[in-house]
Amino acid sequence: MKSRIKHRGLTLCLVPCALCLFLSCAQQGSLTGGAKDEKPPVLVKSEPGNYSTRFTATKVTLTFDEYFELRGISQKLVVSPPMDKKPEFKIRGKELEIVFKDSLQPNRTYALNFGDALVDLNEANPLKNFQYVFSTGTEIDSLEASGKVVLAFDGKPAEDVLVMLYTGTSDSMPIKEIPIYISRTDKEGKFTLRNMAAGSYKIFALKDANSNMLFDQPTEAVAFMDSLIVPTVAAPEPLTIDSVAVKDSVHVADSLIVADTVARVDTVKRSGKMGAADSIASKPKTRYLPDNLELRLFTEARPNQYLSGTDRIRPEQIRFRMNEKVDSIGIEFLDLPEDSMPVKLDWYDAVDTLDIWITNPAVAARDSIVAFLTYRAYDSLEQPFAKTDTVKFRYRPPAKAATAPKKDFAFSATPERTKTLDPGQKLTLTFTLPWSAADTSKIHLTTGKEPSVKAVEYNLVPDTLKGLVLNGAAVVQVHPRILTLQAPFVPDSSYRLVMKAGAFTGISGQTSDSLDISFKIKKPEDF
């Protein structure tokens, strides 16, 4: 009984002492988390092994030294040569399982470049440019080509651009075919195409807007070279001897592969005192050519003709707007034979807007007019074809304005604002609506001052619309809104142009207001 009490007393005494010791130690400082983890995951095992030959597996398992995740793998993964179906990725603890969904080509070297998508789970340290390489043949293709892609207009680096190689020479290959080798530019616009077989290749860069590795969008920026590239290995440089301080022993592995970076150094083994200078033979680094390619990225102006808009501005005016200049067009109207609907064509300066003025009052009075517009368009292979759009034009009168509307039929003359004309410059009259008749008895051109005013002879010459094919026939038509007043103008002379009210009549019977302007022809030395 005594011994049991003593035993209990000893126990009760030790517990308070241990607690005091623990509290005393705890008061000395706080616990820390240790040094920040800055190391990326390290590949410790792969099955089949990295850089395997005679590869026949459908699944690859990669084991790393820590837990990891894949960030943006669908955007950052580059598989070369590309596969129709992208591999599937499954993470199980520290293992990454890659399942191939596509059949592999025979005698071909494949490279799966992860970019910086593989990061550790704690600090997101990326395993940069990690790649898994294998060959379905008996050897690994090892040729490389490198360079950079820059923006054509300012020379700045072009990031996230695909650089692709093709074995053919046709210019249409980037439009129709998937490349045989592929790489992606980094933030500095740099790229490296690796694991290539010997041969000649067409190179093409693409800012891929729809992730299909095809140049099939008009807004996609591109770059290319006229000549083919031929990857080679440069002649090795002469062996050099470096003098270094060596400890008792130095062991460096030859051709060591770490995270896809191949560091080739000689295995050196020396014995001696610390700090002694020993000579080490440096193995020359392999240089792959070409290594200074430069591709200038630009957005190509591709033919892509289409009808961009239509309008019926007035009962007698309908408008077609094209996205770019056209030179051939076909127009037919529903339930209206061509000879029963007189029209005037009116191209604007950009030659992408066509107004059709209806000169038949009964037709212009219709609430709706249906037209068939046929023009040249282009398919995805840039081959032209005849495209027809059906357009229904309705006219809705605008709400009545509180103030009196401006007169529709008006015109202006070239020297009206500047009061001068350059020698040889045309004096043009531009109307807001098509004109149909001119009364020259109400138009007077004179020169000189009172009492020596003289009349000057002139001609009104209609401008013409040329170069347009309408319904299969070439059209040379009087411009409905532009006239040129031709006269024997003399440099350094003054003139007066007077046009009385009603000098011009519009297609719907409107009459023009009066115009009275004085102007001077400049001297040749002032021009």
VENHUJO-V292877 format. One record per backbone hydrogen bond with DSSP energy under -1.0 kcal/mol. CO is the residue of the C=O (numbers start at 1). NH is the residue of the N-H. Records with the same first field share a line. If there is no record, write none. Layout:
BEGIN
CO->NH ; NH
END
This chain:
BEGIN
1->5
2->6
3->7
4->8
5->9
6->10
7->11
8->12
9->13
10->14
11->15
12->16
13->17
14->18
15->19
16->20
17->21
18->22
19->23
20->24
21->25
22->26
23->27
25->28
42->65
45->63
47->61
52->135
58->100
60->98
61->47
62->96
63->44 ; 45
67->121
69->119
72->76
73->77
78->113
80->111
88->99
90->97
92->95
94->64
95->92
96->62
97->90
98->60
99->88
108->136
110->134
111->80
112->132
113->78
114->117
115->129
117->71
118->127
119->69
125->120
126->128
127->130
130->114
132->112
133->51
134->110
135->55
137->54
143->196
145->193
146->293
147->191
148->295
149->158
150->297
151->155
156->151
161->185
162->206
163->183
164->204
165->180 ; 181
166->202
170->173
172->175 ; 176
173->177
174->215
181->165
183->163
185->160
186->189
189->149
190->186
191->147
193->145
196->143
201->229
202->166
203->225
204->164
205->223
206->162 ; 208
214->216
217->220
221->207
222->298
223->205
229->201
232->289
240->282
242->280
244->278
256->263
258->261
261->258
263->256
273->276
276->246
278->244
280->242
287->234
289->232
290->146
293->148
295->150
297->152
298->222
300->302
306->323
309->321
311->319
314->317
316->358
317->314
318->356
319->311
320->354
321->308 ; 309
327->469
329->471
330->374
332->372
333->336
337->340
338->341
342->359
344->357
346->355
348->351
351->326
352->322
353->348
354->320
355->346
356->318
357->344
360->364
361->365
363->366
367->395
369->393
370->334
371->391
372->332
373->389
374->330
375->387
377->385
379->382
383->379
385->377
387->375
389->373
391->371
393->369
410->432
412->430
413->416
415->419
419->520
421->522
422->425
427->485
428->414
429->483
430->412
434->507
437->505
439->442
440->443
442->500
444->498
445->456
446->496
447->454
449->452
454->447
459->486
461->484
463->479
465->477
468->475
469->329
470->473
473->470
477->465
480->435
481->431
482->463
483->429
484->461
486->459
487->489
493->521
495->519
496->446
497->517
498->444
499->515
500->503
503->439
504->512
505->436 ; 437
506->509
510->506
512->502
515->499
517->497
519->495
520->421
521->492
END
